[in-house]
Amino acid sequence: MEFSFSKLIGEVKFIIVNPKGFWVEQKETADDQKLWLTYLLPIALAGAVAVFIGEFFQRSDFFVQFPLFKASREVLLFVLQYFISVFFTKELMKTFGTEKNVDVARKLVVYSMTPMLLVSVITGLFPFLYVVDIIGMYSFYLFWIGAKELLTFPDGKEHSYILITIVVNFFIFSFLSIFLSKLLLSF
């Protein structure tokens, strides 16, 4: 497992600027089972640090418990989202007539989460910019392009798979976000 910030930044730029080219390249690269550790977790931790800083300086008291809990919630949200979404993305593949491929599911989920992760860094530092969250919808486009490039479906099932998977993953994210927020507020 090799990690490099310059590689991470390069991948983030590549997927945001040239998603089609990125997915074509991913089709040819070896599968990385630790993708969540080398890609997702560093960006999620950056988001957590941003949330901590944003919450800490927004408060009138200097208690660090709430900002720490909120930062922990951020990391937990994205890690749980990753694992649950990989499961459903993989399981839905068979339903729509293609071979279950966990490696492709991992790539689709982790790389399509990039805009949401980046937006969480911005809104973590500057909570008043919550309207920027709409940019996270670019994740759906990345998933769409990636699924079309990495998977082959029988005639007519490709679009159904992509739409259903996007909706399922959106509801998973929404549920986890609400559940973890309620859990945070209960402390």
TIRO-2110 file (N, C-alpha, C; in Angstrom, 1 decimal):
// TIRO-2110
0.9, -1.2, 0.0, N, 1, A
0.0, 0.0, 0.0, CA, 1, A
0.9, 1.2, 0.0, C, 1, A
0.9, 1.9, -1.1, N, 2, A
1.7, 3.1, -1.3, CA, 2, A
0.8, 4.3, -1.3, C, 2, A
1.2, 5.3, -0.5, N, 3, A
0.4, 6.6, -0.5, CA, 3, A
1.3, 7.8, -0.9, C, 3, A
0.8, 8.6, -1.7, N, 4, A
1.5, 9.8, -2.1, CA, 4, A
0.5, 11.0, -2.2, C, 4, A
0.8, 12.1, -1.6, N, 5, A
-0.1, 13.3, -1.7, CA, 5, A
-0.2, 13.8, -3.2, C, 5, A
1.0, 13.8, -3.8, N, 6, A
1.0, 14.3, -5.2, CA, 6, A
0.2, 13.3, -6.1, C, 6, A
0.2, 12.0, -5.9, N, 7, A
-0.6, 11.1, -6.6, CA, 7, A
-2.1, 11.3, -6.4, C, 7, A
-2.4, 11.5, -5.1, N, 8, A
-3.8, 11.8, -4.7, CA, 8, A
-4.3, 13.0, -5.4, C, 8, A
-3.5, 14.1, -5.3, N, 9, A
-4.0, 15.4, -5.9, CA, 9, A
-4.1, 15.2, -7.4, C, 9, A
-3.2, 14.5, -8.0, N, 10, A
-3.3, 14.3, -9.5, CA, 10, A
-4.5, 13.5, -9.9, C, 10, A
-4.9, 12.5, -9.1, N, 11, A
-6.1, 11.7, -9.4, CA, 11, A
-7.3, 12.5, -9.2, C, 11, A
-7.3, 13.4, -8.1, N, 12, A
-8.5, 14.2, -7.9, CA, 12, A
-8.7, 15.2, -9.1, C, 12, A
-7.6, 15.8, -9.5, N, 13, A
-7.7, 16.8, -10.6, CA, 13, A
-8.1, 16.0, -11.9, C, 13, A
-7.6, 14.9, -12.1, N, 14, A
-7.9, 14.1, -13.3, CA, 14, A
-9.4, 13.7, -13.4, C, 14, A
-9.9, 13.2, -12.3, N, 15, A
-11.3, 12.8, -12.3, CA, 15, A
-12.3, 14.0, -12.4, C, 15, A
-11.9, 15.1, -11.8, N, 16, A
-12.8, 16.3, -11.9, CA, 16, A
-12.8, 16.9, -13.3, C, 16, A
-11.6, 17.1, -13.9, N, 17, A
-11.4, 17.8, -15.1, CA, 17, A
-11.7, 16.9, -16.3, C, 17, A
-11.3, 15.6, -16.3, N, 18, A
-11.5, 14.7, -17.5, CA, 18, A
-12.0, 13.4, -17.0, C, 18, A
-13.3, 13.3, -16.6, N, 19, A
-13.9, 12.1, -16.1, CA, 19, A
-13.8, 10.9, -17.1, C, 19, A
-14.1, 11.2, -18.4, N, 20, A
-14.1, 10.1, -19.4, CA, 20, A
-12.7, 9.5, -19.5, C, 20, A
-11.7, 10.3, -19.6, N, 21, A
-10.3, 9.9, -19.7, CA, 21, A
-9.9, 9.1, -18.4, C, 21, A
-10.4, 9.6, -17.3, N, 22, A
-10.0, 9.0, -16.0, CA, 22, A
-10.6, 7.6, -16.0, C, 22, A
-11.8, 7.4, -16.4, N, 23, A
-12.5, 6.1, -16.3, CA, 23, A
-11.9, 5.1, -17.3, C, 23, A
-11.5, 5.6, -18.5, N, 24, A
-10.8, 4.8, -19.5, CA, 24, A
-9.5, 4.3, -18.9, C, 24, A
-8.8, 5.2, -18.2, N, 25, A
-7.5, 4.7, -17.6, CA, 25, A
-7.8, 3.7, -16.5, C, 25, A
-8.8, 3.9, -15.7, N, 26, A
-9.2, 3.0, -14.6, CA, 26, A
-9.5, 1.6, -15.1, C, 26, A
-10.0, 1.5, -16.3, N, 27, A
-10.4, 0.2, -16.9, CA, 27, A
-9.1, -0.6, -17.1, C, 27, A
-8.0, 0.1, -17.3, N, 28, A
-6.7, -0.6, -17.6, CA, 28, A
-5.8, -0.7, -16.4, C, 28, A
-6.1, -0.1, -15.3, N, 29, A
-5.2, -0.2, -14.2, CA, 29, A
-5.6, -1.3, -13.3, C, 29, A
-4.6, -1.8, -12.5, N, 30, A
-4.9, -2.9, -11.6, CA, 30, A
-5.8, -2.4, -10.5, C, 30, A
-6.5, -3.4, -9.9, N, 31, A
-7.4, -3.1, -8.8, CA, 31, A
-6.7, -2.9, -7.5, C, 31, A
-7.1, -2.0, -6.8, N, 32, A
-6.5, -1.7, -5.5, CA, 32, A
-7.5, -1.9, -4.4, C, 32, A
-7.3, -3.0, -3.6, N, 33, A
-8.3, -3.3, -2.6, CA, 33, A
-8.2, -2.3, -1.4, C, 33, A
-7.2, -1.6, -1.3, N, 34, A
-7.0, -0.6, -0.2, CA, 34, A
-7.3, 0.8, -0.7, C, 34, A
-8.1, 0.9, -1.7, N, 35, A
-8.4, 2.2, -2.3, CA, 35, A
-9.0, 3.1, -1.3, C, 35, A
-9.8, 2.6, -0.4, N, 36, A
-10.5, 3.5, 0.6, CA, 36, A
-9.4, 4.0, 1.6, C, 36, A
-8.3, 3.3, 1.8, N, 37, A
-7.3, 3.8, 2.7, CA, 37, A
-6.4, 4.8, 2.0, C, 37, A
-6.1, 4.6, 0.7, N, 38, A
-5.2, 5.5, 0.1, CA, 38, A
-5.8, 6.7, -0.7, C, 38, A
-7.1, 6.6, -0.8, N, 39, A
-7.8, 7.7, -1.6, CA, 39, A
-8.9, 8.4, -0.7, C, 39, A
-9.9, 7.6, -0.3, N, 40, A
-11.0, 8.1, 0.4, CA, 40, A
-10.6, 8.6, 1.8, C, 40, A
-9.9, 7.9, 2.6, N, 41, A
-9.6, 8.2, 4.0, CA, 41, A
-8.8, 9.5, 4.1, C, 41, A
-7.8, 9.7, 3.3, N, 42, A
-7.0, 11.0, 3.4, CA, 42, A
-7.9, 12.2, 3.1, C, 42, A
-8.8, 12.1, 2.1, N, 43, A
-9.7, 13.3, 1.7, CA, 43, A
-10.7, 13.4, 2.8, C, 43, A
-11.2, 12.3, 3.4, N, 44, A
-12.2, 12.4, 4.4, CA, 44, A
-11.6, 13.0, 5.7, C, 44, A
-10.3, 12.7, 6.0, N, 45, A
-9.6, 13.2, 7.1, CA, 45, A
-9.4, 14.7, 6.9, C, 45, A
-9.1, 15.1, 5.7, N, 46, A
-9.0, 16.6, 5.4, CA, 46, A
-10.3, 17.3, 5.7, C, 46, A
-11.4, 16.6, 5.3, N, 47, A
-12.7, 17.2, 5.6, CA, 47, A
-13.0, 17.2, 7.1, C, 47, A
-12.5, 16.2, 7.8, N, 48, A
-12.7, 16.2, 9.2, CA, 48, A
-12.0, 17.3, 9.9, C, 48, A
-10.7, 17.6, 9.5, N, 49, A
-9.9, 18.7, 10.0, CA, 49, A
-10.6, 20.0, 9.7, C, 49, A
-11.1, 20.1, 8.5, N, 50, A
-11.8, 21.4, 8.1, CA, 50, A
-13.1, 21.6, 9.0, C, 50, A
-13.8, 20.5, 9.2, N, 51, A
-15.0, 20.6, 10.1, CA, 51, A
-14.6, 21.0, 11.5, C, 51, A
-13.6, 20.4, 12.0, N, 52, A
-13.1, 20.7, 13.3, CA, 52, A
-12.7, 22.2, 13.4, C, 52, A
-11.9, 22.7, 12.5, N, 53, A
-11.5, 24.1, 12.5, CA, 53, A
-12.7, 25.0, 12.3, C, 53, A
-13.6, 24.7, 11.4, N, 54, A
-14.8, 25.5, 11.2, CA, 54, A
-15.7, 25.6, 12.4, C, 54, A
-15.9, 24.4, 13.1, N, 55, A
-16.8, 24.4, 14.2, CA, 55, A
-16.1, 25.0, 15.4, C, 55, A
-14.8, 24.8, 15.6, N, 56, A
-14.1, 25.3, 16.8, CA, 56, A
-14.1, 26.9, 16.8, C, 56, A
-13.8, 27.5, 15.6, N, 57, A
-13.8, 28.9, 15.6, CA, 57, A
-15.1, 29.6, 15.4, C, 57, A
-16.1, 28.8, 15.2, N, 58, A
-17.5, 29.3, 15.1, CA, 58, A
-18.1, 29.4, 16.5, C, 58, A
-17.6, 28.6, 17.4, N, 59, A
-18.2, 28.6, 18.8, CA, 59, A
-17.7, 29.8, 19.6, C, 59, A
-18.5, 30.2, 20.6, N, 60, A
-18.1, 31.2, 21.5, CA, 60, A
-17.3, 30.7, 22.7, C, 60, A
-17.5, 29.4, 23.0, N, 61, A
-16.8, 28.8, 24.1, CA, 61, A
-15.6, 28.0, 23.4, C, 61, A
-14.7, 27.5, 24.2, N, 62, A
-13.5, 26.8, 23.6, CA, 62, A
-13.5, 25.4, 24.0, C, 62, A
-14.7, 24.8, 24.1, N, 63, A
-14.8, 23.3, 24.3, CA, 63, A
-14.6, 22.6, 23.0, C, 63, A
-13.7, 21.6, 23.0, N, 64, A
-13.4, 20.9, 21.8, CA, 64, A
-14.2, 19.7, 21.6, C, 64, A
-15.1, 19.3, 22.5, N, 65, A
-15.8, 18.0, 22.4, CA, 65, A
-16.7, 18.0, 21.2, C, 65, A
-17.5, 19.1, 21.0, N, 66, A
-18.5, 19.1, 19.9, CA, 66, A
-17.8, 19.1, 18.6, C, 66, A
-16.8, 20.0, 18.4, N, 67, A
-16.0, 20.0, 17.1, CA, 67, A
-15.4, 18.6, 16.9, C, 67, A
-14.9, 18.0, 17.9, N, 68, A
-14.3, 16.6, 17.7, CA, 68, A
-15.3, 15.6, 17.3, C, 68, A
-16.4, 15.6, 18.0, N, 69, A
-17.5, 14.7, 17.6, CA, 69, A
-18.0, 15.0, 16.2, C, 69, A
-18.1, 16.2, 15.8, N, 70, A
-18.6, 16.5, 14.5, CA, 70, A
-17.6, 16.1, 13.4, C, 70, A
-16.3, 16.3, 13.7, N, 71, A
-15.2, 15.8, 12.8, CA, 71, A
-15.2, 14.3, 12.7, C, 71, A
-15.4, 13.6, 13.8, N, 72, A
-15.5, 12.2, 13.8, CA, 72, A
-16.7, 11.7, 13.0, C, 72, A
-17.8, 12.4, 13.1, N, 73, A
-19.0, 12.1, 12.3, CA, 73, A
-18.7, 12.2, 10.8, C, 73, A
-18.0, 13.1, 10.4, N, 74, A
-17.6, 13.3, 9.0, CA, 74, A
-16.9, 12.1, 8.4, C, 74, A
-15.9, 11.7, 9.2, N, 75, A
-15.1, 10.5, 8.7, CA, 75, A
-15.9, 9.3, 8.7, C, 75, A
-16.7, 9.1, 9.8, N, 76, A
-17.5, 7.9, 9.9, CA, 76, A
-18.6, 7.9, 8.8, C, 76, A
-19.2, 9.0, 8.5, N, 77, A
-20.1, 9.1, 7.4, CA, 77, A
-19.6, 8.6, 6.1, C, 77, A
-18.4, 9.1, 5.7, N, 78, A
-17.9, 8.7, 4.4, CA, 78, A
-17.3, 7.3, 4.4, C, 78, A
-16.8, 6.8, 5.5, N, 79, A
-16.3, 5.4, 5.5, CA, 79, A
-17.5, 4.5, 5.4, C, 79, A
-18.5, 4.7, 6.2, N, 80, A
-19.7, 3.9, 6.2, CA, 80, A
-20.4, 3.9, 4.8, C, 80, A
-20.5, 5.1, 4.3, N, 81, A
-21.0, 5.3, 2.9, CA, 81, A
-20.3, 4.5, 1.9, C, 81, A
-19.0, 4.5, 2.0, N, 82, A
-18.2, 3.7, 1.1, CA, 82, A
-18.5, 2.2, 1.2, C, 82, A
-18.4, 1.6, 2.3, N, 83, A
-18.6, 0.2, 2.5, CA, 83, A
-20.0, -0.3, 2.1, C, 83, A
-21.0, 0.5, 2.6, N, 84, A
-22.4, 0.1, 2.3, CA, 84, A
-22.7, 0.3, 0.8, C, 84, A
-22.2, 1.4, 0.2, N, 85, A
-22.4, 1.6, -1.2, CA, 85, A
-21.7, 0.6, -2.1, C, 85, A
-20.5, 0.2, -1.7, N, 86, A
-19.9, -0.9, -2.5, CA, 86, A
-20.7, -2.1, -2.5, C, 86, A
-21.2, -2.5, -1.3, N, 87, A
-22.1, -3.7, -1.2, CA, 87, A
-23.3, -3.6, -2.2, C, 87, A
-24.0, -2.5, -2.1, N, 88, A
-25.2, -2.4, -2.9, CA, 88, A
-24.9, -2.2, -4.4, C, 88, A
-23.8, -1.5, -4.7, N, 89, A
-23.4, -1.3, -6.1, CA, 89, A
-23.1, -2.7, -6.7, C, 89, A
-22.4, -3.5, -6.0, N, 90, A
-22.0, -4.8, -6.4, CA, 90, A
-23.2, -5.8, -6.6, C, 90, A
-24.1, -5.7, -5.6, N, 91, A
-25.2, -6.6, -5.6, CA, 91, A
-26.2, -6.3, -6.7, C, 91, A
-26.3, -5.0, -7.0, N, 92, A
-27.3, -4.6, -8.1, CA, 92, A
-26.7, -4.9, -9.5, C, 92, A
-25.4, -5.2, -9.6, N, 93, A
-24.9, -5.6, -10.9, CA, 93, A
-25.5, -6.9, -11.4, C, 93, A
-25.6, -7.9, -10.6, N, 94, A
-26.2, -9.1, -11.0, CA, 94, A
-27.7, -9.0, -11.3, C, 94, A
-28.4, -8.2, -10.6, N, 95, A
-29.8, -7.9, -10.8, CA, 95, A
-30.0, -7.4, -12.2, C, 95, A
-29.1, -6.6, -12.7, N, 96, A
-29.3, -6.0, -14.0, CA, 96, A
-28.5, -6.7, -15.2, C, 96, A
-28.0, -7.9, -14.9, N, 97, A
-27.5, -8.7, -15.9, CA, 97, A
-26.0, -8.6, -16.2, C, 97, A
-25.3, -8.1, -15.4, N, 98, A
-23.8, -8.1, -15.6, CA, 98, A
-23.2, -8.9, -14.4, C, 98, A
-21.9, -9.2, -14.6, N, 99, A
-21.2, -10.0, -13.6, CA, 99, A
-20.9, -9.1, -12.4, C, 99, A
-21.1, -9.7, -11.2, N, 100, A
-20.7, -9.0, -10.0, CA, 100, A
-19.2, -8.8, -9.9, C, 100, A
-18.8, -7.6, -9.7, N, 101, A
-17.4, -7.3, -9.7, CA, 101, A
-17.1, -6.3, -8.6, C, 101, A
-16.6, -6.8, -7.5, N, 102, A
-16.3, -5.9, -6.4, CA, 102, A
-15.3, -4.9, -6.6, C, 102, A
-14.3, -5.2, -7.5, N, 103, A
-13.2, -4.2, -7.8, CA, 103, A
-13.8, -3.0, -8.5, C, 103, A
-14.7, -3.3, -9.5, N, 104, A
-15.3, -2.2, -10.2, CA, 104, A
-16.2, -1.4, -9.3, C, 104, A
-16.9, -2.1, -8.4, N, 105, A
-17.8, -1.4, -7.5, CA, 105, A
-17.0, -0.5, -6.6, C, 105, A
-15.9, -0.9, -6.1, N, 106, A
-15.0, -0.1, -5.3, CA, 106, A
-14.6, 1.2, -6.0, C, 106, A
-14.1, 1.0, -7.2, N, 107, A
-13.7, 2.1, -8.0, CA, 107, A
-14.8, 3.1, -8.3, C, 107, A
-16.0, 2.6, -8.7, N, 108, A
-17.1, 3.5, -9.0, CA, 108, A
-17.5, 4.3, -7.7, C, 108, A
-17.6, 3.6, -6.6, N, 109, A
-18.0, 4.3, -5.4, CA, 109, A
-17.0, 5.3, -4.9, C, 109, A
-15.7, 4.9, -4.8, N, 110, A
-14.8, 5.8, -4.1, CA, 110, A
-14.5, 7.0, -5.0, C, 110, A
-14.3, 6.8, -6.3, N, 111, A
-14.0, 7.9, -7.2, CA, 111, A
-15.2, 8.8, -7.4, C, 111, A
-16.4, 8.3, -7.5, N, 112, A
-17.5, 9.1, -7.7, CA, 112, A
-17.8, 10.0, -6.4, C, 112, A
-17.3, 9.6, -5.3, N, 113, A
-17.5, 10.3, -4.0, CA, 113, A
-16.6, 11.6, -4.0, C, 113, A
-15.7, 11.7, -4.9, N, 114, A
-14.7, 12.8, -4.8, CA, 114, A
-15.3, 14.2, -4.7, C, 114, A
-16.3, 14.6, -5.5, N, 115, A
-16.9, 15.9, -5.3, CA, 115, A
-17.5, 16.1, -4.0, C, 115, A
-18.2, 15.1, -3.4, N, 116, A
-18.8, 15.2, -2.1, CA, 116, A
-17.7, 15.4, -1.0, C, 116, A
-16.6, 14.7, -1.2, N, 117, A
-15.5, 14.8, -0.2, CA, 117, A
-14.9, 16.2, -0.3, C, 117, A
-14.7, 16.7, -1.5, N, 118, A
-14.1, 18.1, -1.6, CA, 118, A
-15.1, 19.2, -1.1, C, 118, A
-16.3, 19.0, -1.4, N, 119, A
-17.3, 20.0, -0.9, CA, 119, A
-17.4, 20.0, 0.6, C, 119, A
-17.2, 18.8, 1.2, N, 120, A
-17.2, 18.7, 2.7, CA, 120, A
-16.0, 19.5, 3.3, C, 120, A
-14.9, 19.5, 2.6, N, 121, A
-13.8, 20.3, 3.1, CA, 121, A
-14.1, 21.8, 3.1, C, 121, A
-14.7, 22.2, 2.0, N, 122, A
-15.1, 23.7, 1.9, CA, 122, A
-16.2, 24.1, 2.9, C, 122, A
-17.2, 23.3, 3.0, N, 123, A
-18.3, 23.6, 3.9, CA, 123, A
-17.9, 23.3, 5.3, C, 123, A
-16.9, 22.5, 5.5, N, 124, A
-16.4, 22.3, 6.9, CA, 124, A
-15.7, 23.5, 7.4, C, 124, A
-14.9, 24.1, 6.5, N, 125, A
-14.1, 25.3, 6.9, CA, 125, A
-15.1, 26.5, 7.0, C, 125, A
-16.0, 26.6, 6.1, N, 126, A
-16.9, 27.7, 6.0, CA, 126, A
-18.3, 27.2, 6.0, C, 126, A
-18.9, 26.9, 7.2, N, 127, A
-20.2, 26.3, 7.3, CA, 127, A
-21.3, 27.2, 6.6, C, 127, A
-21.1, 28.5, 6.5, N, 128, A
-22.1, 29.4, 6.0, CA, 128, A
-22.2, 29.2, 4.4, C, 128, A
-21.3, 28.5, 3.8, N, 129, A
-21.3, 28.2, 2.4, CA, 129, A
-22.0, 26.9, 2.1, C, 129, A
-23.0, 26.6, 2.8, N, 130, A
-23.7, 25.3, 2.6, CA, 130, A
-24.3, 25.1, 1.3, C, 130, A
-24.6, 26.2, 0.6, N, 131, A
-25.2, 26.2, -0.8, CA, 131, A
-24.2, 25.5, -1.8, C, 131, A
-22.9, 25.5, -1.4, N, 132, A
-21.9, 24.9, -2.3, CA, 132, A
-22.1, 23.3, -2.3, C, 132, A
-22.9, 22.8, -1.4, N, 133, A
-23.2, 21.4, -1.4, CA, 133, A
-23.8, 20.9, -2.7, C, 133, A
-24.4, 21.7, -3.4, N, 134, A
-25.0, 21.3, -4.7, CA, 134, A
-23.9, 20.8, -5.7, C, 134, A
-22.7, 21.3, -5.5, N, 135, A
-21.6, 20.8, -6.4, CA, 135, A
-21.4, 19.3, -6.2, C, 135, A
-21.7, 18.8, -5.0, N, 136, A
-21.6, 17.4, -4.8, CA, 136, A
-22.4, 16.5, -5.7, C, 136, A
-23.4, 17.1, -6.4, N, 137, A
-24.2, 16.4, -7.4, CA, 137, A
-23.4, 15.9, -8.6, C, 137, A
-22.2, 16.5, -8.7, N, 138, A
-21.3, 16.1, -9.8, CA, 138, A
-20.9, 14.7, -9.6, C, 138, A
-21.0, 14.2, -8.4, N, 139, A
-20.7, 12.8, -8.1, CA, 139, A
-21.6, 11.8, -8.9, C, 139, A
-22.9, 12.2, -9.1, N, 140, A
-23.8, 11.4, -9.9, CA, 140, A
-23.3, 11.3, -11.3, C, 140, A
-22.8, 12.4, -11.9, N, 141, A
-22.3, 12.4, -13.3, CA, 141, A
-21.1, 11.5, -13.4, C, 141, A
-20.2, 11.6, -12.4, N, 142, A
-19.0, 10.8, -12.4, CA, 142, A
-19.3, 9.3, -12.3, C, 142, A
-20.3, 8.9, -11.5, N, 143, A
-20.8, 7.6, -11.4, CA, 143, A
-21.3, 7.1, -12.7, C, 143, A
-22.1, 7.9, -13.3, N, 144, A
-22.8, 7.6, -14.6, CA, 144, A
-21.7, 7.3, -15.7, C, 144, A
-20.7, 8.2, -15.8, N, 145, A
-19.7, 8.0, -16.8, CA, 145, A
-18.9, 6.8, -16.5, C, 145, A
-18.5, 6.6, -15.2, N, 146, A
-17.7, 5.4, -14.8, CA, 146, A
-18.4, 4.1, -15.0, C, 146, A
-19.7, 4.0, -14.7, N, 147, A
-20.5, 2.8, -14.9, CA, 147, A
-20.6, 2.4, -16.4, C, 147, A
-20.8, 3.5, -17.2, N, 148, A
-20.9, 3.2, -18.7, CA, 148, A
-19.5, 2.7, -19.2, C, 148, A
-18.4, 3.2, -18.6, N, 149, A
-17.1, 2.8, -19.1, CA, 149, A
-16.6, 1.5, -18.6, C, 149, A
-16.9, 1.2, -17.3, N, 150, A
-16.3, 0.0, -16.7, CA, 150, A
-17.2, -1.2, -16.7, C, 150, A
-18.5, -1.1, -17.0, N, 151, A
-19.4, -2.2, -17.0, CA, 151, A
-20.1, -2.4, -18.3, C, 151, A
-20.4, -3.7, -18.6, N, 152, A
-21.2, -4.0, -19.8, CA, 152, A
-22.5, -4.7, -19.4, C, 152, A
-23.6, -4.2, -20.0, N, 153, A
-24.9, -4.7, -19.6, CA, 153, A
-25.6, -5.2, -20.9, C, 153, A
-26.5, -6.1, -20.7, N, 154, A
-27.4, -6.5, -21.8, CA, 154, A
-28.2, -5.3, -22.3, C, 154, A
-28.7, -5.3, -23.5, N, 155, A
-29.4, -4.2, -24.1, CA, 155, A
-30.5, -3.6, -23.2, C, 155, A
-30.3, -2.3, -23.0, N, 156, A
-31.4, -1.5, -22.3, CA, 156, A
-31.3, -1.5, -20.8, C, 156, A
-30.4, -2.2, -20.2, N, 157, A
-30.4, -2.3, -18.7, CA, 157, A
-29.3, -1.4, -18.1, C, 157, A
-28.5, -0.8, -18.9, N, 158, A
-27.4, 0.0, -18.4, CA, 158, A
-27.9, 1.3, -17.7, C, 158, A
-28.9, 2.0, -18.3, N, 159, A
-29.4, 3.2, -17.7, CA, 159, A
-30.2, 2.9, -16.5, C, 159, A
-30.9, 1.8, -16.5, N, 160, A
-31.7, 1.4, -15.3, CA, 160, A
-30.8, 1.1, -14.1, C, 160, A
-29.7, 0.4, -14.4, N, 161, A
-28.8, 0.1, -13.3, CA, 161, A
-28.2, 1.4, -12.7, C, 161, A
-27.8, 2.2, -13.6, N, 162, A
-27.1, 3.5, -13.2, CA, 162, A
-28.1, 4.3, -12.3, C, 162, A
-29.3, 4.5, -12.8, N, 163, A
-30.3, 5.3, -12.1, CA, 163, A
-30.6, 4.7, -10.7, C, 163, A
-30.9, 3.4, -10.7, N, 164, A
-31.3, 2.8, -9.5, CA, 164, A
-30.1, 2.8, -8.5, C, 164, A
-28.9, 2.6, -8.9, N, 165, A
-27.7, 2.6, -8.0, CA, 165, A
-27.5, 4.0, -7.5, C, 165, A
-27.6, 5.0, -8.3, N, 166, A
-27.5, 6.4, -7.8, CA, 166, A
-28.5, 6.7, -6.8, C, 166, A
-29.8, 6.3, -7.0, N, 167, A
-30.8, 6.6, -6.0, CA, 167, A
-30.6, 5.8, -4.7, C, 167, A
-30.2, 4.6, -4.8, N, 168, A
-29.9, 3.8, -3.6, CA, 168, A
-28.8, 4.4, -2.8, C, 168, A
-27.7, 4.8, -3.5, N, 169, A
-26.5, 5.4, -2.8, CA, 169, A
-26.9, 6.8, -2.3, C, 169, A
-27.7, 7.5, -2.9, N, 170, A
-28.2, 8.8, -2.4, CA, 170, A
-29.0, 8.6, -1.1, C, 170, A
-29.9, 7.6, -1.1, N, 171, A
-30.6, 7.4, 0.1, CA, 171, A
-29.8, 6.9, 1.2, C, 171, A
-28.8, 6.1, 0.9, N, 172, A
-27.8, 5.6, 1.9, CA, 172, A
-27.1, 6.8, 2.6, C, 172, A
-26.6, 7.7, 1.7, N, 173, A
-25.9, 8.9, 2.2, CA, 173, A
-26.9, 9.7, 3.1, C, 173, A
-28.1, 9.9, 2.6, N, 174, A
-29.0, 10.8, 3.3, CA, 174, A
-29.4, 10.1, 4.7, C, 174, A
-29.6, 8.8, 4.7, N, 175, A
-29.9, 8.1, 5.9, CA, 175, A
-28.8, 8.2, 6.9, C, 175, A
-27.6, 7.9, 6.4, N, 176, A
-26.4, 7.9, 7.3, CA, 176, A
-26.2, 9.4, 7.9, C, 176, A
-26.3, 10.3, 7.0, N, 177, A
-26.1, 11.7, 7.4, CA, 177, A
-27.1, 12.1, 8.5, C, 177, A
-28.3, 11.8, 8.3, N, 178, A
-29.3, 12.2, 9.3, CA, 178, A
-29.1, 11.4, 10.6, C, 178, A
-28.9, 10.1, 10.5, N, 179, A
-28.7, 9.2, 11.6, CA, 179, A
-27.5, 9.7, 12.5, C, 179, A
-26.4, 9.9, 11.8, N, 180, A
-25.2, 10.3, 12.5, CA, 180, A
-25.3, 11.7, 13.1, C, 180, A
-26.1, 12.6, 12.5, N, 181, A
-26.3, 13.9, 13.0, CA, 181, A
-27.2, 13.8, 14.3, C, 181, A
-28.2, 13.0, 14.2, N, 182, A
-29.1, 12.8, 15.4, CA, 182, A
-28.3, 12.1, 16.5, C, 182, A
-27.4, 11.2, 16.2, N, 183, A
-26.6, 10.5, 17.2, CA, 183, A
-25.7, 11.5, 17.8, C, 183, A
-25.1, 12.4, 17.0, N, 184, A
-24.2, 13.4, 17.5, CA, 184, A
-24.9, 14.4, 18.5, C, 184, A
-26.1, 14.8, 18.1, N, 185, A
-26.9, 15.8, 18.9, CA, 185, A
-27.3, 15.1, 20.2, C, 185, A
-27.4, 13.8, 20.2, N, 186, A
-27.9, 13.1, 21.5, CA, 186, A
-26.8, 13.1, 22.5, C, 186, A
-25.6, 13.4, 22.2, N, 187, A
-24.5, 13.4, 23.1, CA, 187, A
-24.4, 14.9, 23.6, C, 187, A
END
